[in-house]
């Protein structure tokens, strides 16, 4: 092989690698609010967050900008929908690779899942792993995969899964501008906030759970994963608060009630390992939750429930865990104050949508353009 031919082959190889890397960053990606939320988390300034929340979509009921405006501490929801307890250890490793929080809050609904497909949800695992640093991904991937999941290659190189995005030019355009916006900002202005103003109302009478301590066993694999996670937290001497967010538990909804009984079992296991547990299922009145107005479906609080829960939880955290907001430089202070201001604008924007809208709003290029234009109104 001549020197010129070798240079051509090397140049082509480099060009292909650069093309693949660029395409995977901007085009060959999921573009879900879940994936973008974790991408934004990894852009947060290192060791700048006081609190990190870990769990499934129940944590959509929490707003980091609102918590900052009320209690002054910084936080972020490391959250993906359908996230099971089997993924918590990998998520925690990713969190601790970027942040050294004063408190990790774990919402435990993901330990109530009881089927192989739920416990190893393929979509949720992609949300977590697709943007994870490659070195860390190699460390955590092996025990997470089952026959329900894509191949390891699809998780190590997500472009293999999403390369067909070329067939959807509008999707690629959206991917590109969402990522470029986050890169330009250096963080997500709304810090992972996601909610709806839609109200589902009550389908039947609320169940009385005030003195209900009945339990239901967890799935065997779920309990094993929970205990392994608790052992890890104890070994790391982590400050962790386990909690369950409120759900609409009615007398005719056996599935949600079953999760409530599992949560009682989870609380017992958590306390066995010496960790605190805040069960907010029984605190709806104290929080101010209106079951007829504050849910967009039977298991997720809407915008109004989000505001009430965040104010309650932020005060609880600040009071009970002695959170002292860490010193931030002028740029960080400005950015968080902007986040708080944009959250107010975000709420106004959602409230002005049609009353029958079931839309859920996350931070995208299109939404932020609308919120920026509201500044002069």
TORTOR-5784 format. One record per residue (C-alpha): residue number from 1; residue in three letters; chain; x, z, y. Coordinates in pm, whole numbers. Layout:
BEGIN
 seq type mol      u      w      v
 NUM  ALA   A      X      Z      Y
...
END
This chain:
BEGIN
 seq type mol      u      w      v
   1  UNK   A      0      0      0
   2  UNK   A    138   -101    337
   3  UNK   A    166    146    622
   4  UNK   A    -91    -49    825
   5  UNK   A   -343    -42    538
   6  UNK   A   -293    331    489
   7  UNK   A   -352    392    862
   8  UNK   A   -674    187    847
   9  UNK   A   -803    383    546
  10  UNK   A   -714    715    710
  11  UNK   A   -879    610   1035
  12  UNK   A  -1193    506    850
  13  UNK   A  -1203    836    662
  14  UNK   A  -1167   1032    986
  15  UNK   A  -1439    822   1151
  16  UNK   A  -1676    884    859
  17  UNK   A  -1610   1259    868
  18  UNK   A  -1672   1269   1243
  19  UNK   A  -1987   1060   1204
  20  UNK   A  -2117   1290    929
  21  UNK   A  -2039   1603   1131
  22  UNK   A  -2205   1466   1445
  23  UNK   A  -2512   1346   1254
  24  UNK   A  -2549   1677   1070
  25  UNK   A  -2523   1871   1396
  26  UNK   A  -2777   1667   1592
  27  UNK   A  -2986   1453   1360
  28  UNK   A  -2965   1552    992
  29  UNK   A  -3115   1897   1026
  30  UNK   A  -3447   2069    966
  31  UNK   A  -3542   2122   1333
  32  UNK   A  -3773   2410   1237
  33  UNK   A  -3809   2698   1481
  34  UNK   A  -3672   2912   1197
  35  UNK   A  -3350   2715   1169
  36  UNK   A  -3311   2690   1546
  37  UNK   A  -3364   3067   1581
  38  UNK   A  -3068   3139   1353
  39  UNK   A  -2859   2868   1519
  40  UNK   A  -2924   3043   1850
  41  UNK   A  -2841   3382   1702
  42  UNK   A  -2495   3256   1609
  43  UNK   A  -2446   3145   1970
  44  UNK   A  -2507   3492   2112
  45  UNK   A  -2192   3646   2260
  46  UNK   A  -2007   3835   1989
  47  UNK   A  -2091   4206   1966
  48  UNK   A  -2335   4180   2257
  49  UNK   A  -2656   4286   2080
  50  UNK   A  -2768   4648   2059
  51  UNK   A  -3035   4587   1793
  52  UNK   A  -3088   4313   1534
  53  UNK   A  -3414   4275   1342
  54  UNK   A  -3403   4129    990
  55  UNK   A  -3692   4003    781
  56  UNK   A  -3974   3754    743
  57  UNK   A  -4233   3609    978
  58  UNK   A  -4403   3945   1041
  59  UNK   A  -4127   4004   1300
  60  UNK   A  -4268   3718   1508
  61  UNK   A  -4469   4009   1652
  62  UNK   A  -4155   4128   1834
  63  UNK   A  -4018   3987   2160
  64  UNK   A  -3655   4060   2250
  65  UNK   A  -3696   3964   2620
  66  UNK   A  -3991   4201   2657
  67  UNK   A  -3800   4483   2487
  68  UNK   A  -3513   4423   2731
  69  UNK   A  -3741   4434   3034
  70  UNK   A  -3905   4758   2915
  71  UNK   A  -3613   4954   2765
  72  UNK   A  -3298   4772   2878
  73  UNK   A  -3139   4709   2539
  74  UNK   A  -3048   4369   2398
  75  UNK   A  -3187   4258   2063
  76  UNK   A  -3256   3953   1850
  77  UNK   A  -3494   3872   1561
  78  UNK   A  -3285   3731   1273
  79  UNK   A  -3606   3606   1114
  80  UNK   A  -3726   3318    898
  81  UNK   A  -4068   3265    748
  82  UNK   A  -4114   3339    376
  83  UNK   A  -3789   3536    372
  84  UNK   A  -3773   3753     61
  85  UNK   A  -3575   4066    -16
  86  UNK   A  -3341   3856   -234
  87  UNK   A  -3192   3703     82
  88  UNK   A  -3139   4023    282
  89  UNK   A  -2779   4084    175
  90  UNK   A  -2671   3732    274
  91  UNK   A  -2855   3766    605
  92  UNK   A  -2690   4101    671
  93  UNK   A  -2345   3952    607
  94  UNK   A  -2419   3679    860
  95  UNK   A  -2543   3936   1113
  96  UNK   A  -2235   4154   1077
  97  UNK   A  -2005   3852   1102
  98  UNK   A  -2134   3799   1457
  99  UNK   A  -2260   4134   1581
 100  UNK   A  -2193   4507   1557
 101  UNK   A  -2540   4641   1643
 102  UNK   A  -2624   5003   1711
 103  UNK   A  -2927   4956   1485
 104  UNK   A  -3043   4710   1221
 105  UNK   A  -3421   4707   1180
 106  UNK   A  -3551   4570    848
 107  UNK   A  -3917   4468    812
 108  UNK   A  -4003   4515    445
 109  UNK   A  -4287   4271    371
 110  UNK   A  -4034   4042    203
 111  UNK   A  -3998   4301    -74
 112  UNK   A  -4368   4261   -163
 113  UNK   A  -4323   3909   -303
 114  UNK   A  -4377   3884   -676
 115  UNK   A  -4314   3534   -807
 116  UNK   A  -3995   3337   -865
 117  UNK   A  -4101   3075   -611
 118  UNK   A  -4168   3342   -346
 119  UNK   A  -3852   3540   -412
 120  UNK   A  -3629   3230   -401
 121  UNK   A  -3824   3020   -151
 122  UNK   A  -3630   2697   -105
 123  UNK   A  -3730   2639    257
 124  UNK   A  -3642   2991    368
 125  UNK   A  -3304   2967    198
 126  UNK   A  -3229   2642    383
 127  UNK   A  -3322   2804    714
 128  UNK   A  -3069   3081    643
 129  UNK   A  -2784   2880    492
 130  UNK   A  -2794   2542    666
 131  UNK   A  -2625   2660    984
 132  UNK   A  -2425   2946    836
 133  UNK   A  -2045   2919    879
 134  UNK   A  -1907   2730    578
 135  UNK   A  -1667   3006    473
 136  UNK   A  -1946   3264    467
 137  UNK   A  -2181   3021    297
 138  UNK   A  -1933   2984     11
 139  UNK   A  -1921   3363    -28
 140  UNK   A  -2296   3423    -51
 141  UNK   A  -2451   3111   -203
 142  UNK   A  -2396   3153   -578
 143  UNK   A  -2631   3447   -656
 144  UNK   A  -2905   3303   -434
 145  UNK   A  -2977   2981   -623
 146  UNK   A  -3221   2938   -912
 147  UNK   A  -3388   2642  -1078
 148  UNK   A  -3647   2659   -797
 149  UNK   A  -3384   2563   -538
 150  UNK   A  -3202   2249   -435
 151  UNK   A  -2849   2194   -563
 152  UNK   A  -2561   2390   -418
 153  UNK   A  -2434   2069   -255
 154  UNK   A  -2755   2036    -52
 155  UNK   A  -2698   2383     91
 156  UNK   A  -2325   2340    148
 157  UNK   A  -2377   1999    314
 158  UNK   A  -2732   1994    459
 159  UNK   A  -2694   1632    568
 160  UNK   A  -2745   1538    204
 161  UNK   A  -3098   1678    226
 162  UNK   A  -3194   1563    575
 163  UNK   A  -3023   1221    595
 164  UNK   A  -3362   1050    561
 165  UNK   A  -3438   1170    915
 166  UNK   A  -3313    825   1019
 167  UNK   A  -3661    704    922
 168  UNK   A  -3816    931   1188
 169  UNK   A  -3665    837   1526
 170  UNK   A  -3890   1078   1720
 171  UNK   A  -3783   1361   1493
 172  UNK   A  -3418   1275   1547
 173  UNK   A  -3470   1263   1921
 174  UNK   A  -3632   1606   1912
 175  UNK   A  -3348   1740   1695
 176  UNK   A  -3088   1613   1938
 177  UNK   A  -3243   1752   2255
 178  UNK   A  -3328   2089   2102
 179  UNK   A  -2970   2143   1990
 180  UNK   A  -2816   2008   2310
 181  UNK   A  -3038   2240   2515
 182  UNK   A  -2923   2544   2319
 183  UNK   A  -2559   2438   2341
 184  UNK   A  -2584   2387   2715
 185  UNK   A  -2757   2722   2769
 186  UNK   A  -2516   2903   2537
 187  UNK   A  -2809   3102   2397
 188  UNK   A  -3184   3079   2345
 189  UNK   A  -3352   3184   2670
 190  UNK   A  -3655   3322   2482
 191  UNK   A  -3425   3484   2220
 192  UNK   A  -3622   3369   1916
 193  UNK   A  -3971   3445   2049
 194  UNK   A  -4257   3272   1866
 195  UNK   A  -4630   3338   1890
 196  UNK   A  -4981   3208   1957
 197  UNK   A  -5274   3316   2171
 198  UNK   A  -5521   3223   1894
 199  UNK   A  -5747   3505   1773
 200  UNK   A  -5879   3499   1417
 201  UNK   A  -6125   3786   1462
 202  UNK   A  -6239   4004   1173
 203  UNK   A  -6364   3845    851
 204  UNK   A  -6487   4178    716
 205  UNK   A  -6475   4550    796
 206  UNK   A  -6133   4713    831
 207  UNK   A  -6032   4932    537
 208  UNK   A  -5974   5303    600
 209  UNK   A  -5609   5364    508
 210  UNK   A  -5551   5682    710
 211  UNK   A  -5485   5904    407
 212  UNK   A  -5419   5631    153
 213  UNK   A  -5088   5698    -23
 214  UNK   A  -5164   5492   -332
 215  UNK   A  -4875   5286   -467
 216  UNK   A  -4826   4966   -659
 217  UNK   A  -4502   4881   -839
 218  UNK   A  -4283   4605   -701
 219  UNK   A  -4182   4298   -894
 220  UNK   A  -3881   4395  -1105
 221  UNK   A  -3643   4150   -940
 222  UNK   A  -3767   4247   -595
 223  UNK   A  -3707   4617   -660
 224  UNK   A  -3358   4548   -796
 225  UNK   A  -3274   4341   -485
 226  UNK   A  -3412   4614   -259
 227  UNK   A  -3203   4882   -429
 228  UNK   A  -2889   4665   -409
 229  UNK   A  -2951   4612    -38
 230  UNK   A  -2999   4984     17
 231  UNK   A  -2675   5054   -169
 232  UNK   A  -2496   4804     54
 233  UNK   A  -2633   4965    370
 234  UNK   A  -2529   5307    244
 235  UNK   A  -2180   5190    153
 236  UNK   A  -2137   5034    498
 237  UNK   A  -2277   5349    661
 238  UNK   A  -2507   5127    866
 239  UNK   A  -2765   5267   1108
 240  UNK   A  -3079   5109    960
 241  UNK   A  -3450   5159   1027
 242  UNK   A  -3688   5020    768
 243  UNK   A  -4039   4942    886
 244  UNK   A  -4360   4759    806
 245  UNK   A  -4541   4579   1087
 246  UNK   A  -4922   4606   1108
 247  UNK   A  -5151   4372    915
 248  UNK   A  -5525   4316    918
 249  UNK   A  -5623   4519    610
 250  UNK   A  -5993   4461    545
 251  UNK   A  -6216   4583    263
 252  UNK   A  -6253   4232    119
 253  UNK   A  -5886   4126    132
 254  UNK   A  -5728   4254   -187
 255  UNK   A  -5403   4064   -135
 256  UNK   A  -5315   4233    195
 257  UNK   A  -5425   4570     56
 258  UNK   A  -5201   4515   -245
 259  UNK   A  -4907   4460     -9
 260  UNK   A  -5002   4784    169
 261  UNK   A  -4982   4974   -161
 262  UNK   A  -4647   4808   -239
 263  UNK   A  -4527   4915    105
 264  UNK   A  -4601   5276      8
 265  UNK   A  -4377   5221   -296
 266  UNK   A  -4108   5063    -77
 267  UNK   A  -4116   5359    161
 268  UNK   A  -4064   5598   -130
 269  UNK   A  -3760   5399   -251
 270  UNK   A  -3613   5369    100
 271  UNK   A  -3639   5743    159
 272  UNK   A  -3481   5803   -180
 273  UNK   A  -3165   5642    -39
 274  UNK   A  -3179   5856    274
 275  UNK   A  -3298   5593    524
 276  UNK   A  -3585   5636    773
 277  UNK   A  -3906   5439    734
 278  UNK   A  -4157   5365   1009
 279  UNK   A  -4484   5249    852
 280  UNK   A  -4678   5092   1137
 281  UNK   A  -4972   5001    913
 282  UNK   A  -5123   5338    996
 283  UNK   A  -5028   5335   1364
 284  UNK   A  -5255   5059   1491
 285  UNK   A  -5450   5298   1715
 286  UNK   A  -5132   5453   1855
 287  UNK   A  -4986   5110   1922
 288  UNK   A  -5314   4993   2071
 289  UNK   A  -5377   4710   1824
 290  UNK   A  -5730   4568   1836
 291  UNK   A  -5796   4417   1490
 292  UNK   A  -6057   4180   1634
 293  UNK   A  -5841   4041   1916
 294  UNK   A  -5472   4085   1834
 295  UNK   A  -5411   3873   1520
 296  UNK   A  -5373   3495   1494
 297  UNK   A  -5416   3526   1119
 298  UNK   A  -5471   3820    891
 299  UNK   A  -5100   3904    860
 300  UNK   A  -4952   3809   1200
 301  UNK   A  -5010   3955   1544
 302  UNK   A  -5078   3710   1826
 303  UNK   A  -4942   3713   2181
 304  UNK   A  -5146   4017   2281
 305  UNK   A  -5051   4209   1969
 306  UNK   A  -4689   4107   2023
 307  UNK   A  -4686   4264   2369
 308  UNK   A  -4836   4589   2244
 309  UNK   A  -4614   4619   1937
 310  UNK   A  -4295   4533   2126
 311  UNK   A  -4359   4795   2393
 312  UNK   A  -4432   5059   2127
 313  UNK   A  -4139   4968   1901
 314  UNK   A  -3886   4932   2184
 315  UNK   A  -3971   5279   2312
 316  UNK   A  -3960   5423   1959
 317  UNK   A  -3615   5272   1897
 318  UNK   A  -3476   5383   2232
 319  UNK   A  -3607   5739   2187
 320  UNK   A  -3537   5802   1819
 321  UNK   A  -3204   5624   1774
 322  UNK   A  -3035   5712   2102
 323  UNK   A  -2974   5348   2187
 324  UNK   A  -2748   5327   2489
 325  UNK   A  -2747   4969   2617
 326  UNK   A  -2390   4844   2598
 327  UNK   A  -2211   4727   2909
 328  UNK   A  -2267   4360   2987
 329  UNK   A  -2078   4139   3228
 330  UNK   A  -2256   3986   3527
 331  UNK   A  -2326   3659   3345
 332  UNK   A  -2484   3839   3048
 333  UNK   A  -2699   4053   3278
 334  UNK   A  -2815   3743   3463
 335  UNK   A  -2896   3568   3134
 336  UNK   A  -3102   3858   2999
 337  UNK   A  -3290   3899   3325
 338  UNK   A  -3366   3527   3307
 339  UNK   A  -3493   3576   2950
 340  UNK   A  -3729   3851   3065
 341  UNK   A  -3856   3635   3350
 342  UNK   A  -3905   3333   3125
 343  UNK   A  -4096   3543   2873
 344  UNK   A  -4347   3627   3148
 345  UNK   A  -4372   3256   3226
 346  UNK   A  -4406   3179   2855
 347  UNK   A  -4704   3417   2826
 348  UNK   A  -4873   3256   3124
 349  UNK   A  -4816   2910   2977
 350  UNK   A  -4969   3009   2642
 351  UNK   A  -5269   3171   2809
 352  UNK   A  -5340   2848   2996
 353  UNK   A  -5367   2645   2674
 354  UNK   A  -5718   2563   2545
 355  UNK   A  -5899   2869   2411
 356  UNK   A  -5947   2710   2068
 357  UNK   A  -5581   2618   2030
 358  UNK   A  -5410   2748   1715
 359  UNK   A  -5073   2621   1834
 360  UNK   A  -4766   2839   1787
 361  UNK   A  -4503   2816   2059
 362  UNK   A  -4127   2833   2000
 363  UNK   A  -3835   2750   2225
 364  UNK   A  -3792   2374   2228
 365  UNK   A  -3659   2130   2486
 366  UNK   A  -4015   2017   2564
 367  UNK   A  -4146   2372   2611
 368  UNK   A  -3853   2482   2828
 369  UNK   A  -3903   2180   3050
 370  UNK   A  -4263   2294   3106
 371  UNK   A  -4153   2652   3178
 372  UNK   A  -3886   2542   3424
 373  UNK   A  -4145   2340   3615
 374  UNK   A  -4363   2653   3644
 375  UNK   A  -4095   2820   3858
 376  UNK   A  -4222   2668   4178
 377  UNK   A  -4589   2739   4109
END
